Amino acid sequence: MIKRFVPTKKGYKTRIYPNQEQKELINKTIGSCRWVYNYFLEKAKINGYESKTKYIKQLPQLKNEHVWLKEVDSIALQQAVRDLDQAFQNFFDGKQNYPQFKSKKHSRLSYRTQYFKRSSGTESIEIQNNKIKLPKLSWIEFNKHQEVKGNILNVTVSKEIDKYYISINLKDVIVTEVNYNQGEIGIDLGIKDFAITSDSEKIENPRHLQKYQDKLVRLQKKLARKEEGSNNWQKVKQKIVKLHRKIKNVRKDFLHKLSTRLVKENQLIAIENLNIKGMLKNSKLAKHIQDVSWSKFVNMLEYKGKWYNCIVEKVNNFFPSSQTCSECGKKNPKVKDLSVRNWVCKCGATHDRDLNASLNILKQAKKQLAD
């Protein structure tokens, strides 16, 4: 086993269990950060955007005018200004639309605080056993399902319906490399099967949304019968949001476990660079494509590949992986029809469409790396 530093950042998200007083302070901090963000956004709309430095310098005066801002973490308020600055920079660079006001009606609300060391030597954020110390909140118990390794950059505290979470952003992470990640595989992503690998493994599509579809439809019909905005309407709305959260969590759990296993077992993973945005325009497939979350899975492979020294190589989506014979390299245009699941090449090789595609993806990736 070999230990090494990973130069990239790493995130660690888990649930926290604040007491009633801490819950109230978290809610106040979230609301205060949202208010500061919206205040300076309104100011920027009227007078034009200035700079984060000028806005941060105005915070002390703002606290004197609105004393309730003194109750919450001052670093979190400054971070709200930095987030607004980043939103404007993205707008100026043409990456996003003009910044929008933040609403308290979102199912997920959050604020971020930075790690720093005080002149006295104490740290703004500390971890001891299964407890974390955060500014203003003091010590909070959290669900420690793995060791937090690395230096803390910042922590995001979030509220999702009735539960609270922290996301710890780390740098200089020490990762233990495994000795058995010497394999090479190509992966063909699909809907019937989630993935087919070049070593003949078929990974079943869990169809998370489909499992809860009937329950979701019943709740949505129930919501439609309630008076919008009433207490009963709010109760059903909360149930729908919680069900969506459950679907999201089981999907994410599946993707994390699969991606971690693959990067630990392989030195090279070849995958097709799919045009997912274009594929989502197909109304018949859009819901199924969103449910399998290919883009999130590929993203997980890429950043985990850096942790475990695994190369993730993307093959152009125009490469005819399904139509090309993995034995002789000849192309069969008839295989372009998706209904063709098995075919025989002129060279005599019999192919399963998806397995053949994964073998060709691996070959093309190795060719790209050799060039």
Sine and cosine of phi, psi and omega as CSV:
sin_phi,cos_phi,sin_psi,cos_psi,sin_omega,cos_omega
0.00,0.00,0.68,-0.73,-0.05,-1.00
-0.85,-0.53,0.74,-0.67,0.07,-1.00
-0.98,-0.18,0.66,-0.75,0.01,-1.00
-0.51,-0.86,0.37,-0.93,0.08,-1.00
-0.99,0.12,0.69,-0.72,0.09,-1.00
-0.98,-0.22,0.87,-0.49,-0.07,-1.00
-0.93,0.36,-0.32,0.95,-0.03,-1.00
-0.99,0.13,0.28,-0.96,0.03,-1.00
-0.99,0.17,0.35,-0.94,0.00,-1.00
-0.65,-0.76,0.64,-0.77,0.00,-1.00
-0.95,-0.31,0.48,-0.88,-0.01,-1.00
-0.64,-0.77,0.94,-0.35,-0.03,-1.00
-0.94,-0.35,0.71,-0.71,0.01,-1.00
-0.42,-0.91,0.22,-0.98,-0.03,-1.00
-1.00,0.06,0.58,-0.81,0.09,-1.00
-0.90,-0.43,0.33,-0.95,-0.06,-1.00
-0.79,-0.61,0.96,0.26,-0.01,-1.00
-0.96,0.30,0.46,-0.89,0.13,-0.99
-0.98,0.20,0.02,-1.00,-0.10,-1.00
-0.88,0.48,-0.66,0.75,0.00,-1.00
-0.90,0.43,-0.65,0.76,0.02,-1.00
-0.93,0.37,-0.60,0.80,0.06,-1.00
-0.86,0.50,-0.70,0.71,0.00,-1.00
-0.89,0.46,-0.65,0.76,-0.01,-1.00
-0.94,0.34,-0.61,0.79,0.07,-1.00
-0.88,0.48,-0.72,0.70,0.01,-1.00
-0.88,0.47,-0.64,0.77,0.04,-1.00
-0.90,0.43,-0.66,0.75,-0.03,-1.00
-0.92,0.40,-0.68,0.73,0.05,-1.00
-0.86,0.51,-0.73,0.69,0.00,-1.00
-0.91,0.42,-0.64,0.77,-0.01,-1.00
-0.92,0.38,-0.65,0.76,0.02,-1.00
-0.91,0.41,-0.63,0.77,0.05,-1.00
-0.90,0.43,-0.66,0.75,-0.01,-1.00
-0.90,0.44,-0.69,0.72,0.00,-1.00
-0.90,0.44,-0.69,0.72,0.03,-1.00
-0.85,0.52,-0.75,0.66,-0.03,-1.00
-0.93,0.36,-0.56,0.83,0.01,-1.00
-0.88,0.47,-0.75,0.66,-0.03,-1.00
-0.97,0.26,-0.46,0.89,0.10,-1.00
-0.91,0.41,-0.67,0.74,0.06,-1.00
-0.88,0.47,-0.67,0.75,0.02,-1.00
-0.89,0.46,-0.66,0.76,0.00,-1.00
-0.92,0.40,-0.58,0.82,0.02,-1.00
-0.91,0.41,-0.57,0.82,-0.04,-1.00
-0.99,0.14,-0.75,0.66,-0.13,-0.99
-0.97,-0.26,-0.05,1.00,-0.09,-1.00
1.00,0.02,0.53,-0.85,-0.06,-1.00
-0.94,0.33,0.70,-0.71,0.01,-1.00
-0.99,-0.17,-1.00,-0.10,0.04,-1.00
-0.33,-0.94,0.36,-0.93,0.00,-1.00
-0.90,0.43,-0.55,0.84,0.00,-1.00
-0.88,0.47,-0.71,0.70,0.01,-1.00
-0.91,0.41,-0.63,0.77,-0.01,-1.00
-0.93,0.37,-0.67,0.74,0.00,-1.00
-0.90,0.44,-0.59,0.81,0.03,-1.00
-0.92,0.40,-0.35,0.94,0.00,-1.00
-1.00,0.08,-0.18,0.98,-0.05,-1.00
-0.88,0.47,-0.68,0.73,0.02,-1.00
-0.84,0.54,-0.67,0.75,0.03,-1.00
-0.92,0.40,-0.60,0.80,0.02,-1.00
-0.90,0.43,-0.58,0.82,0.03,-1.00
-0.93,0.36,-0.56,0.83,0.04,-1.00
-0.93,0.37,-0.57,0.82,0.01,-1.00
-0.98,0.21,-0.53,0.85,-0.01,-1.00
-0.79,-0.61,1.00,0.03,-0.17,-0.99
-0.89,0.46,-0.38,0.92,0.00,-1.00
-0.91,0.41,-0.30,0.95,0.06,-1.00
-0.94,0.33,-0.34,0.94,0.01,-1.00
-0.97,0.26,-0.27,0.96,-0.05,-1.00
-0.97,0.24,-0.35,0.94,-0.14,-0.99
-0.96,-0.30,0.10,-0.99,-0.02,-1.00
-0.89,0.45,0.88,-0.47,-0.05,-1.00
-0.92,0.39,-0.53,0.85,0.01,-1.00
-0.91,0.41,-0.59,0.81,0.02,-1.00
-0.91,0.41,-0.59,0.80,0.04,-1.00
-0.92,0.40,-0.67,0.74,0.06,-1.00
-0.89,0.46,-0.60,0.80,0.00,-1.00
-0.92,0.40,-0.55,0.84,0.06,-1.00
-0.88,0.48,-0.61,0.79,0.04,-1.00
-0.93,0.37,-0.65,0.76,0.03,-1.00
-0.90,0.44,-0.61,0.79,0.04,-1.00
-0.90,0.43,-0.63,0.78,0.06,-1.00
-0.91,0.42,-0.66,0.75,0.03,-1.00
-0.87,0.49,-0.67,0.75,0.02,-1.00
-0.91,0.41,-0.61,0.79,0.03,-1.00
-0.89,0.45,-0.64,0.77,0.03,-1.00
-0.94,0.35,-0.64,0.77,0.02,-1.00
-0.89,0.46,-0.64,0.77,0.06,-1.00
-0.90,0.44,-0.59,0.81,0.04,-1.00
-0.93,0.38,-0.70,0.71,0.00,-1.00
-0.90,0.44,-0.53,0.85,0.00,-1.00
-0.99,0.11,-0.02,1.00,0.02,-1.00
0.98,0.21,0.26,0.96,-0.03,-1.00
-1.00,0.08,-0.50,0.86,-0.05,-1.00
-0.64,-0.77,0.21,-0.98,0.08,-1.00
-0.97,0.25,0.07,-1.00,0.01,-1.00
-0.86,0.51,0.66,-0.75,-0.02,-1.00
-0.80,0.60,0.61,-0.79,0.00,-1.00
-0.94,-0.34,0.43,-0.90,0.05,-1.00
-0.92,0.40,0.59,-0.81,0.02,-1.00
-1.00,0.09,0.65,-0.76,-0.03,-1.00
-0.94,-0.34,0.57,-0.82,0.04,-1.00
-0.99,0.13,0.00,1.00,-0.03,-1.00
-1.00,0.05,-0.10,0.99,0.01,-1.00
-0.91,0.42,0.54,-0.84,-0.01,-1.00
-0.95,0.31,-0.41,0.91,0.04,-1.00
-0.87,-0.49,0.87,-0.50,0.00,-1.00
-0.85,-0.53,0.58,-0.82,-0.09,-1.00
-0.41,-0.91,0.22,-0.98,0.20,-0.98
-0.56,-0.83,0.35,-0.94,-0.04,-1.00
-0.82,-0.57,0.67,-0.74,0.05,-1.00
-0.81,-0.59,0.55,-0.84,-0.09,-1.00
-0.99,-0.11,0.49,-0.87,0.12,-0.99
-0.99,0.13,0.66,-0.75,0.15,-0.99
-0.41,-0.91,0.35,-0.94,0.01,-1.00
-0.96,-0.29,0.81,-0.58,-0.02,-1.00
-0.97,0.25,0.29,-0.96,0.01,-1.00
-0.88,0.47,-0.44,0.90,0.02,-1.00
-0.97,0.25,-0.18,0.98,0.00,-1.00
0.98,-0.18,-0.22,0.97,0.02,-1.00
-0.97,0.23,0.41,-0.91,-0.04,-1.00
-0.96,-0.28,0.57,-0.82,-0.01,-1.00
-0.94,0.34,-0.51,0.86,0.02,-1.00
-0.77,-0.64,0.79,-0.61,0.02,-1.00
-0.70,-0.72,0.46,-0.89,0.07,-1.00
-0.81,-0.59,0.78,-0.63,0.09,-1.00
-0.70,-0.71,0.89,-0.46,-0.04,-1.00
0.82,0.58,-0.88,-0.48,-0.02,-1.00
-0.96,-0.28,0.49,0.87,0.03,-1.00
-0.78,-0.62,0.55,-0.83,0.04,-1.00
-0.81,-0.58,0.67,-0.75,0.04,-1.00
-0.98,-0.21,0.82,-0.57,-0.01,-1.00
-0.85,-0.52,0.49,-0.87,-0.01,-1.00
-0.81,0.59,0.74,-0.67,0.02,-1.00
0.96,0.27,-0.48,0.88,-0.09,-1.00
-1.00,-0.02,-0.35,0.94,-0.09,-1.00
0.91,0.41,-0.54,-0.84,-0.14,-0.99
-1.00,0.08,0.73,-0.68,0.02,-1.00
-0.77,-0.64,0.69,-0.73,0.06,-1.00
-0.96,0.26,0.66,-0.75,0.06,-1.00
-0.72,-0.69,0.30,-0.95,-0.03,-1.00
-0.99,0.15,0.99,-0.16,-0.09,-1.00
-1.00,-0.03,1.00,0.01,-0.02,-1.00
-1.00,-0.03,-0.07,1.00,0.12,-0.99
-0.34,-0.94,0.32,-0.95,0.01,-1.00
-0.93,0.36,0.67,-0.74,0.04,-1.00
-1.00,0.01,0.98,-0.21,-0.08,-1.00
-0.95,-0.30,0.73,-0.68,0.00,-1.00
0.87,-0.49,0.05,-1.00,0.02,-1.00
-1.00,-0.08,0.73,-0.68,-0.06,-1.00
-0.96,0.27,0.76,-0.64,0.11,-0.99
-1.00,-0.09,-0.80,0.60,0.00,-1.00
-0.37,-0.93,0.20,-0.98,0.02,-1.00
-0.73,-0.69,0.76,-0.65,0.09,-1.00
-0.97,-0.23,0.83,-0.56,0.05,-1.00
-0.98,-0.19,0.80,-0.60,-0.06,-1.00
-0.75,-0.66,0.43,-0.90,0.05,-1.00
-0.84,-0.54,0.82,-0.58,0.04,-1.00
-0.85,-0.53,0.98,-0.20,-0.06,-1.00
0.88,0.48,-0.99,-0.15,-0.07,-1.00
-0.90,-0.43,0.19,0.98,-0.04,-1.00
-0.84,-0.55,0.45,-0.89,-0.04,-1.00
-0.87,-0.49,0.59,-0.80,-0.07,-1.00
-0.68,-0.73,0.35,-0.94,0.19,-0.98
-0.81,-0.59,0.59,-0.80,0.13,-0.99
-0.87,-0.49,0.92,-0.39,-0.05,-1.00
-0.99,-0.11,0.86,-0.52,0.02,-1.00
-1.00,-0.10,0.85,-0.53,-0.11,-0.99
-0.89,-0.45,0.40,-0.92,0.14,-0.99
-0.74,-0.67,0.22,-0.98,0.00,-1.00
0.79,0.62,0.79,0.61,-0.05,-1.00
-0.99,0.16,0.72,-0.69,0.08,-1.00
-1.00,-0.03,0.86,-0.51,-0.02,-1.00
-0.90,-0.43,0.67,-0.74,0.08,-1.00
-1.00,0.02,0.90,-0.43,0.02,-1.00
-0.98,0.21,0.65,-0.76,0.07,-1.00
-1.00,-0.03,0.43,-0.90,-0.08,-1.00
-1.00,-0.02,-0.14,0.99,-0.11,-0.99
-0.98,-0.20,0.19,0.98,-0.01,-1.00
-1.00,0.03,0.88,0.47,-0.03,-1.00
-0.95,-0.31,0.02,1.00,-0.05,-1.00
-0.97,0.25,0.22,-0.98,0.08,-1.00
-0.70,-0.72,0.83,-0.55,0.01,-1.00
-0.68,-0.73,0.49,-0.87,0.19,-0.98
-0.96,-0.27,0.58,-0.82,-0.04,-1.00
-0.82,-0.57,0.79,-0.61,0.11,-0.99
-0.95,-0.32,0.92,-0.39,-0.02,-1.00
-0.99,0.16,0.60,-0.80,-0.01,-1.00
-0.54,-0.84,-0.11,-0.99,0.01,-1.00
-0.94,-0.34,-0.69,0.72,0.05,-1.00
-0.87,0.49,-0.80,0.60,0.21,-0.98
-0.94,-0.34,0.64,-0.76,-0.03,-1.00
-0.87,0.49,-0.69,0.73,0.00,-1.00
-0.42,-0.91,0.54,-0.84,0.10,-1.00
-0.82,-0.57,0.82,-0.58,-0.05,-1.00
-0.98,-0.18,0.30,-0.95,-0.05,-1.00
-0.94,0.34,-0.22,0.98,0.09,-1.00
-0.99,-0.13,0.41,0.91,0.14,-0.99
0.96,0.28,0.26,0.97,0.05,-1.00
-1.00,0.08,0.78,-0.62,0.08,-1.00
-0.96,-0.29,0.89,-0.47,-0.02,-1.00
-0.99,-0.13,0.90,-0.45,-0.10,-1.00
-0.90,0.44,0.60,-0.80,0.09,-1.00
-0.98,0.20,0.89,-0.45,-0.06,-1.00
-0.93,0.38,-0.36,0.93,-0.01,-1.00
0.75,0.66,0.86,0.51,-0.07,-1.00
-0.86,0.51,-0.72,0.70,-0.04,-1.00
-0.90,0.44,-0.66,0.76,-0.03,-1.00
-0.88,0.47,-0.57,0.82,-0.01,-1.00
-0.89,0.45,-0.53,0.85,-0.06,-1.00
-0.94,-0.33,0.11,0.99,-0.10,-1.00
-0.86,0.51,-0.72,0.69,-0.04,-1.00
-0.88,0.47,-0.68,0.73,0.02,-1.00
-0.91,0.42,-0.63,0.78,0.01,-1.00
-0.91,0.42,-0.67,0.74,0.02,-1.00
-0.89,0.45,-0.68,0.73,0.01,-1.00
-0.88,0.48,-0.69,0.73,0.00,-1.00
-0.92,0.40,-0.63,0.78,0.00,-1.00
-0.92,0.40,-0.60,0.80,0.08,-1.00
-0.92,0.39,-0.63,0.78,0.02,-1.00
-0.90,0.43,-0.64,0.77,0.02,-1.00
-0.90,0.44,-0.64,0.77,-0.02,-1.00
-0.89,0.45,-0.43,0.90,-0.02,-1.00
-1.00,0.09,-0.19,0.98,-0.01,-1.00
-1.00,0.00,0.41,-0.91,0.07,-1.00
-0.96,0.27,0.84,-0.54,-0.07,-1.00
-0.85,0.52,0.78,-0.63,0.02,-1.00
1.00,-0.05,-0.22,0.98,-0.01,-1.00
-0.96,0.29,0.21,-0.98,-0.02,-1.00
-0.88,0.47,-0.67,0.74,0.01,-1.00
-0.92,0.40,-0.59,0.81,0.06,-1.00
-0.89,0.45,-0.68,0.74,0.01,-1.00
-0.90,0.44,-0.63,0.78,0.00,-1.00
-0.89,0.45,-0.71,0.70,0.00,-1.00
-0.92,0.38,-0.63,0.78,0.03,-1.00
-0.86,0.51,-0.66,0.75,0.02,-1.00
-0.89,0.45,-0.64,0.77,0.02,-1.00
-0.89,0.45,-0.64,0.77,0.02,-1.00
-0.91,0.42,-0.69,0.72,0.00,-1.00
-0.90,0.44,-0.65,0.76,0.01,-1.00
-0.91,0.42,-0.61,0.79,0.02,-1.00
-0.92,0.40,-0.66,0.75,0.06,-1.00
-0.89,0.46,-0.61,0.79,0.03,-1.00
-0.90,0.43,-0.65,0.76,0.01,-1.00
-0.90,0.44,-0.68,0.73,0.02,-1.00
-0.88,0.48,-0.70,0.72,0.00,-1.00
-0.88,0.47,-0.66,0.75,-0.05,-1.00
-0.94,0.34,-0.67,0.74,0.00,-1.00
-0.94,0.35,-0.54,0.84,0.06,-1.00
-0.92,0.40,-0.71,0.70,-0.01,-1.00
-0.90,0.43,-0.62,0.78,0.02,-1.00
-0.88,0.47,-0.68,0.73,0.03,-1.00
-0.89,0.46,-0.72,0.69,-0.04,-1.00
-0.91,0.42,-0.65,0.76,0.01,-1.00
-0.90,0.44,-0.73,0.69,-0.05,-1.00
-0.90,0.43,-0.67,0.74,-0.02,-1.00
-0.93,0.37,-0.74,0.67,-0.03,-1.00
-0.89,0.45,-0.64,0.77,0.02,-1.00
-0.90,0.43,-0.69,0.72,0.02,-1.00
-0.88,0.48,-0.69,0.72,-0.06,-1.00
-0.92,0.40,-0.68,0.73,-0.02,-1.00
-0.96,0.30,-0.44,0.90,0.05,-1.00
-0.97,0.26,-0.50,0.87,-0.07,-1.00
-1.00,0.02,-0.32,0.95,-0.17,-0.99
-0.80,-0.60,0.56,-0.83,0.09,-1.00
-1.00,0.01,-0.44,0.90,0.02,-1.00
-0.69,-0.73,0.77,-0.63,0.11,-0.99
-0.84,-0.55,0.85,-0.52,0.02,-1.00
-0.96,-0.27,0.72,-0.70,-0.06,-1.00
-0.55,-0.83,0.50,-0.87,-0.03,-1.00
-0.98,0.20,0.67,-0.75,0.03,-1.00
-1.00,0.09,0.99,0.12,-0.11,-0.99
-0.96,0.30,0.59,-0.81,0.11,-0.99
-1.00,0.05,0.98,0.20,-0.13,-0.99
-0.92,0.40,-0.61,0.79,0.02,-1.00
-0.86,0.50,-0.66,0.75,0.03,-1.00
-0.93,0.37,-0.61,0.79,-0.01,-1.00
-0.93,0.37,-0.50,0.87,0.00,-1.00
-0.93,0.37,-0.26,0.97,0.04,-1.00
-0.96,0.29,-0.26,0.97,0.08,-1.00
-0.98,0.19,0.96,-0.28,-0.11,-0.99
-0.88,0.48,-0.47,0.88,-0.02,-1.00
-0.97,0.25,-0.47,0.88,-0.07,-1.00
-0.96,-0.29,-0.25,0.97,-0.15,-0.99
-0.80,0.60,-0.74,0.67,-0.06,-1.00
-0.90,0.43,-0.63,0.77,0.00,-1.00
-0.93,0.36,-0.61,0.79,0.01,-1.00
-0.92,0.39,-0.66,0.75,0.04,-1.00
-0.90,0.43,-0.59,0.81,-0.03,-1.00
-0.93,0.37,-0.61,0.79,-0.01,-1.00
-0.97,0.23,-0.34,0.94,0.07,-1.00
0.79,0.61,0.82,0.57,0.00,-1.00
-0.86,0.52,-0.69,0.72,-0.06,-1.00
-0.89,0.46,-0.64,0.77,0.02,-1.00
-0.92,0.39,-0.63,0.78,0.01,-1.00
-0.90,0.44,-0.71,0.70,0.01,-1.00
-0.90,0.44,-0.64,0.77,0.04,-1.00
-0.87,0.48,-0.66,0.75,0.04,-1.00
-0.90,0.44,-0.67,0.74,0.03,-1.00
-0.86,0.51,-0.65,0.76,-0.07,-1.00
-0.93,0.37,-0.74,0.68,-0.06,-1.00
-0.98,0.20,-0.49,0.87,0.06,-1.00
-0.97,0.26,-0.47,0.88,0.07,-1.00
-0.86,0.51,-0.58,0.82,0.03,-1.00
-0.93,0.37,-0.57,0.82,0.00,-1.00
-0.93,0.36,-0.63,0.78,-0.13,-0.99
-0.95,-0.31,0.31,0.95,0.08,-1.00
0.85,0.53,0.68,0.73,0.01,-1.00
-0.92,-0.39,0.76,-0.65,0.01,-1.00
-1.00,0.10,0.81,-0.59,0.08,-1.00
-0.93,-0.36,0.95,-0.32,-0.07,-1.00
-0.95,-0.32,0.78,-0.63,0.00,-1.00
-0.99,-0.12,0.67,-0.74,0.04,-1.00
-0.97,-0.26,0.66,-0.75,-0.02,-1.00
-0.81,0.58,0.69,-0.72,-0.06,-1.00
-0.93,0.37,-0.24,0.97,0.06,-1.00
-1.00,0.08,-0.11,0.99,0.04,-1.00
-0.92,0.38,0.81,-0.58,-0.09,-1.00
-0.97,0.23,0.93,0.37,-0.10,-1.00
-0.91,0.41,-0.58,0.81,-0.03,-1.00
-0.98,0.19,-0.53,0.85,-0.12,-0.99
-1.00,0.08,-0.28,0.96,-0.08,-1.00
-1.00,-0.05,0.71,-0.71,0.05,-1.00
-0.96,0.30,0.82,-0.57,-0.03,-1.00
-0.96,0.29,-0.17,0.99,0.00,-1.00
-1.00,-0.04,-0.80,0.59,-0.09,-1.00
-0.95,-0.30,-0.26,0.96,0.04,-1.00
1.00,0.04,0.06,1.00,0.02,-1.00
-0.98,0.20,0.52,-0.85,-0.06,-1.00
-0.99,-0.14,0.70,-0.71,0.04,-1.00
-0.90,-0.44,0.99,-0.17,-0.07,-1.00
-0.87,0.50,-0.42,0.91,-0.03,-1.00
-0.90,0.44,-0.42,0.91,-0.04,-1.00
-0.96,0.29,-0.15,0.99,0.05,-1.00
-0.87,0.49,-0.48,0.88,0.07,-1.00
-0.93,0.36,0.86,-0.51,-0.07,-1.00
-0.90,0.44,-0.32,0.95,-0.01,-1.00
-0.96,0.29,-0.28,0.96,0.02,-1.00
-0.99,0.14,0.97,-0.25,-0.04,-1.00
-0.99,-0.13,-0.48,0.88,0.04,-1.00
-0.73,-0.68,0.60,-0.80,0.00,-1.00
-0.46,-0.89,0.36,-0.93,-0.02,-1.00
-0.90,-0.44,0.80,-0.60,0.01,-1.00
-0.98,0.18,0.31,-0.95,0.03,-1.00
-0.90,0.44,-0.40,0.92,0.02,-1.00
-0.98,0.21,-0.12,0.99,0.04,-1.00
0.98,-0.20,-0.14,0.99,-0.01,-1.00
-0.96,0.27,0.71,-0.70,0.04,-1.00
-0.99,-0.16,0.75,-0.67,-0.10,-0.99
-0.82,-0.57,0.66,-0.75,0.31,-0.95
-1.00,0.07,0.80,-0.60,-0.13,-0.99
-0.76,0.65,-0.78,0.63,-0.12,-0.99
-0.96,0.27,-0.64,0.77,0.04,-1.00
-0.90,0.44,-0.66,0.75,0.03,-1.00
-0.88,0.48,-0.65,0.76,0.01,-1.00
-0.89,0.46,-0.67,0.74,-0.02,-1.00
-0.91,0.41,-0.60,0.80,0.05,-1.00
-0.91,0.42,-0.65,0.76,0.02,-1.00
-0.94,0.35,-0.59,0.81,0.04,-1.00
-0.89,0.46,-0.66,0.75,0.03,-1.00
-0.91,0.42,-0.69,0.72,0.01,-1.00
-0.88,0.47,-0.69,0.73,-0.02,-1.00
-0.92,0.39,-0.63,0.78,0.01,-1.00
-0.90,0.44,-0.67,0.74,0.01,-1.00
-0.92,0.40,-0.56,0.83,0.06,-1.00
-0.91,0.41,-0.70,0.71,0.00,-1.00
-0.87,0.49,-0.67,0.74,-0.03,-1.00
-0.94,0.35,-0.49,0.87,-0.01,-1.00
-0.98,0.21,-0.45,0.89,-0.04,-1.00
-0.94,0.34,0.00,0.00,0.00,0.00
